[in-house]
Amino acid sequence: MPVLVITGGARGIGRAVILGAAERGWDIAFSYVSNDAAAEATAEAALALGVRCEFLKGDVRDEAHLAALFDLGESLGPVTKCVVNAGIVGPVMPLAEMDAARIARVIDVNVTGALLTAREAARRMPVAKGGPGGSIVLLSSAAARLGGAFNFTEYAASKGAMDTLTRGLALELAPSVRVNAVRPGIIDTEIHADAGLADRARTQGPDQPLGRAGTAEETANAILWLLSDEASYVTGTHVDVAGGR
Ligand code: NAP
């Protein structure tokens, strides 16, 4: 069975990817940083679908943790699918009001953490490195296009970095590993509470061209497609799952 490694799998989009992967019969190793109860619940839900699912608590900024996460995945079989998913936002404010610690934290988790995760995949997945080949999906954001003005410009910039990384890594890892990004719009998960906008999906959803926020499952569907062989000629590109935004 294919094995998926995904960061930030306990909740939100990561959890939806895990459950979609389990429905497809893929085995899973996922990480999370603090929410033990959510991690256990997600693993239980995946196990109930008849696949193997392991999880490891740790921070994507910690390269030893990431190596251990991939080791865990490889203990299930060759890792052919990887989702670079873990990401954070800070409370909404214009850039002029942000302190250096907040900017550093968002950039560290969203950019350095993603680079370290992608680097671990790049060391293990390519056929040229003795790996099985496969597909990597990075979580960017519509904010990378829109800029996040007055709310989270540093987050938007961190997601712009995902778009750029997608292009560069796709060229480095071709032809045996495909690399793509998904750019979600406003998706109904708990991440918005960290921005101080717990109701964002409900309050801003109606303003979207499709008239509502998206779901984690709708986002996962695009990620799962990019991970699958159905997307076998797709690499180095970005898929917007943003309801027309
Ligand atoms: P979420 O519901 O807040 O879940 C985030 C997950 O990442 C959690 O499982 C969390 O672990 C984990 N995580 C956070 N910091 C971590 C760290 N330092 N190391 C390891 N894991 C960490 O977020 P989401 O809405 O599903 O978002 C997933 C991705 O999609 C993010 O990259 C986000 O930027 C992107 N995105 C989301 C939206 C949206 O509207 N929701 C839009 C565009 C892009 P715990 O469960 O232990 O806290």
Boltz pocket constraint, residues with backbone or C-beta under 6 A from the ligand:
constraints:
  - pocket:
      binder: B
      contacts: [[A, 7], [A, 8], [A, 9], [A, 10], [A, 11], [A, 12], [A, 13], [A, 14], [A, 31], [A, 32], [A, 33], [A, 34], [A, 35], [A, 36], [A, 38], [A, 58], [A, 59], [A, 60], [A, 61], [A, 84], [A, 85], [A, 86], [A, 87], [A, 88], [A, 109], [A, 113], [A, 139], [A, 140], [A, 141], [A, 142], [A, 183], [A, 184], [A, 185], [A, 186], [A, 187], [A, 188], [A, 189], [A, 190], [A, 191], [A, 192]]
      max_distance: 6.0
